[in-house]
Amino acid sequence: MSLVELAEALGLKEKRVFRILRSLFEAEAITSLRSSDGARKYRVLTAEERKASAKEEEEPEELDEEEDEE
């Protein structure tokens, strides 16, 4: 759903919904994407997506040998 759609469905002002969405982004509970008409849409992350995101954060980045030499 878009921000406007969420605000209408919840009966809240868009500004309030935006703050809620921001907190959900920070908690990595939702993600956003662009629809074919260019509108930003939001969706809940699945448990598998949250686990994958957490796993990526835990793994240290490996440096390329070339980068290490610079």
C-alpha positions as CSV (number, residue, x, y, z in Angstrom):
1,M,0.0,0.0,0.0
2,S,1.1,3.6,-0.5
3,L,1.4,6.2,2.2
4,V,-1.9,7.8,1.1
5,E,-3.7,4.4,1.0
6,L,-2.4,3.5,4.5
7,A,-3.5,6.8,5.9
8,E,-6.9,6.5,4.5
9,A,-7.3,2.9,5.6
10,L,-6.2,3.8,9.2
11,G,-8.0,7.1,9.4
12,L,-4.8,8.9,10.3
13,K,-3.0,11.9,8.8
14,E,-0.2,11.1,6.3
15,K,2.4,12.8,8.6
16,R,1.5,10.4,11.4
17,V,1.6,7.4,9.1
18,F,5.0,8.5,7.8
19,R,6.4,8.5,11.3
20,I,5.0,5.0,11.9
21,L,6.5,3.8,8.6
22,R,9.9,5.3,9.5
23,S,9.9,3.5,12.9
24,L,9.0,0.2,11.1
25,F,11.9,0.8,8.6
26,E,14.3,1.4,11.5
27,A,13.1,-1.9,13.1
28,E,13.5,-3.6,9.7
29,A,9.9,-4.8,9.7
30,I,8.9,-3.3,6.4
31,T,10.5,-2.5,3.0
32,S,9.5,-0.2,0.1
33,L,9.3,-0.6,-3.6
34,R,8.2,1.5,-6.6
35,S,5.1,0.5,-8.4
36,S,4.8,0.7,-12.2
37,D,3.2,4.1,-11.9
38,G,6.1,5.4,-9.8
39,A,4.3,5.4,-6.5
40,R,6.2,4.2,-3.5
41,K,4.5,1.1,-1.9
42,Y,5.3,-0.5,1.4
43,R,5.1,-4.2,2.5
44,V,5.9,-6.2,5.5
45,L,9.1,-8.2,5.4
46,T,8.8,-12.0,5.8
47,A,10.5,-13.8,8.6
48,E,13.0,-15.2,6.1
49,E,13.8,-11.7,4.8
50,R,14.4,-10.4,8.3
51,K,16.7,-13.3,9.1
52,A,18.6,-12.8,5.9
53,S,19.0,-9.1,6.6
54,A,20.2,-9.8,10.2
55,K,22.6,-12.5,8.9
56,E,24.1,-10.0,6.4
57,E,24.7,-7.5,9.2
58,E,26.5,-10.1,11.3
59,E,28.9,-11.3,8.6
60,P,32.0,-9.0,8.4
61,E,32.8,-7.7,5.0
62,E,35.7,-9.3,3.2
63,L,38.1,-6.9,1.6
64,D,39.4,-7.6,-1.9
65,E,43.2,-8.1,-1.9
66,E,43.5,-5.3,-4.3
67,E,41.7,-2.9,-2.0
68,D,43.8,-4.0,0.9
69,E,47.0,-3.1,-0.9
70,E,45.9,0.4,-1.8
